C-alpha cells in the first residue's frame, strides 16, 4: 500500500479567486460582477449574492471567520457577509456607505455567532474591512456568501443598477480575522510571511 505523503503548505485562506469575483469559482445568483462591483439584477423577490460552497471541513465547535473589503457603489445597498452550513447560516450586515453593522441575521439553529461583529474599519484606500466569526454546530463544509441587501432585507426587488465594490475575500479557520492572503488557485497563492505546515 502506498501511503500519501504530506506536503508543505502555507495556505490559510480557504477561498479561491479571492480578488477575481467575475471568475466561475464564484457562483452568481441574481448578481453580476463588473469593474470591481457586485451589481444586482432587476429580478423581483430574490436574493442577490455570490457564493463559494463546500469549503474546508467542520465538526461541531469548529470556528470560521469570513472577511471582505467593500465600499458603496451605485445606490445605497448594504452588504452581508454570510457563512452557511447545511442546516443554517449567520450573516453580518454592514452599511456600505458608513461601515456600521446594521444587524446580524441567523437562519436555523446549528450555526451561531462566536462574537458580535464589530463595525467595519475604513482603510486608507477608501475600502471598509469587515468580518464575521461563527461556530459550526454540525459536520458540514461551510460556504461563503456575499449578499446585497435593501436595508436589512436580503430578499427584495432588484433595480439592475445598485452595486457595492468588493475585494479581498477570506474564509479561514479560527475566531478572528488574520492577515489577508491572496489565493488565485490551489497552487497559486501568497506565501511570503505566512507560516508553513504539513498538509496531509
N, C-alpha and C positions, 0 to 999 in steps of 0.2 A: 504494500500500500504506500503510495506516495503522499506524504503529508504536505499541505500547503505551507509555504514559508511566509513568515511575517515580512512586511515591507516597512520602511521608514517613511512616515508621513508627517507633514506639518499642517495639514488641513484641519480647520476647526469650523469653518462656515459650511453648513450642510446644503446650502443652496448652490445652484449653478447659474451662469449668466447673470451675475449679480449687478451688472451695470448695463445689461442689454435686454430690456424688458420687451422689446419687439420680437425677440427670439421665440421659437416654438417651445422652448423649455418652460415658458410661462403660458399657462392656459388663459385664454381671453374669454370672458363672459360678459357680453354686452358692453365691452370696452375695447378700445384700441390704444396703440402707443405710437405717438408721432412727435418728433422733435423734442424728445425728453419729457413729454407729457402723457399721462394717462387720461384719455378722453372718453367720456361716457357716450353710450349710444342714445338714440332717440326712442328706444322701446319703452313701453309703459309697464309699470308694476313689476319691475325686475331688479335684481342686484346687478351692479356694475363693478366688476372686480377682475383681478388677475391672480393666478394661483400657481404654486408648485405643491404637489401632493405626494404622499407616501415617502417621506424623507426621514432618514435615520431610523431609530427604533426606540420604543418606550415600554416601560413597565410602570405599574402604579408607583407614584412617587418620583418618577423622572422629571427633572425640571428643564424647561426650554426658555430661551429668550429670543424674541424677534425684534429687530431694529431696522429702521429705514430713515433716509433723509427725504425731506419733502419741502415744497413751498407752493403757495397758491398759484394757479394758472388763470384760465378764464372762469368767470363766475365766482361763486363763493362756496364751493363744496368743501365738506370736511373729509378727512381721510381716516380709515380704520385699519389698524394692524391686528391681524387675527390669526391665532393658532388654533387649528381644528383637528380633532381626532375623529374616530369612527362614531362616537356617541356624545358629541358635544364640542363646544368651542368657547374661546374667550376672545373678545375684540375690544381693544382700547381705541377710542375715537378722539381725534385731535382736530382742533380748528386749524385749517391750513393757512389762515391769514395771521393768527396770533400765536399759534403753537400751544394754546391752552387745552388741556384734556377736557373734553366735553362730557364724556360718560364712559362707562365700561359695560359691554353687553355680553351676557352669558347665555348660551343655549345648552340644554342638557345639564347633568349634574356631575359628570365624571371628570371634567377639567375645571380647575379652579385657579384663581389668581394666587401667585406667590406673594407679591406685594402690590399695593395700589400704585399704578403707573404715575410717574411724575409728569408735569408739563414738559413739552418738548423744549430743547435748548437751541437757541439761534446761533448758528456758526458765522464765521467771518465771510463765508461765501454766499450768505443770504438764504441758506437752507436751514431748516429745523432738523434736529435729530431726536427721534422718539423711540421708545421701546416698550415692550410688554413682556412680563415673565409669568409663566404658568407652571402648574403641576399636573402631570398626567394622572388620570385615575383609572386607566385601562392599558392593556398591552396592545398598542396600535401605533403605527407610524404616523406622525403628525403631518399636517400640511400648513404651508404659509400662505395666507390670503392678504391681499391689499385691496380694500374696498373704498369706493367713493360713497359718500353719504350726503343726503339732503338734510342738514341739521343732524339729528340722531337717527334718522330713518335710513336703513340700508336697502330697503326695497321701495322704489319710487319711480316716477315717470322721468326718464332722461330727456335732455334737450338737444343732445347731439353735439354740444359745444363745450359745456363746462369741463374743466380739467384741473389736474394737480400735477406738478412736476415731482418726479420721484427719482431716487438714485441710491446706490449702495445699500442694498438689502442684505441682511444677515440673519440666519437662524442658527443658533448654537445651543449646545448643552450647558446647563447651569442657570443660576438665578439672577445673573447680572450680565449686561452687555459689556463686551470687551473690545479691544482694538479691532477695527474693521479689517476684514481680509477679502480682497477681490478674488473671485473664483469665476473663471471662464468655463473650464471643463474639469473633469475629474483629475486630469494630469497637468492642467494649466492654471495655476493659482499662485498668489503671493506667498513666498516662503521666508523672505528676509525678516529676521526679528521674531519669527514665530517658533515656539517650542516644537521639537520633533519628538515623535513617539513611535512605538512599534504598533503597526496595524495588522491584526490577524484576520 
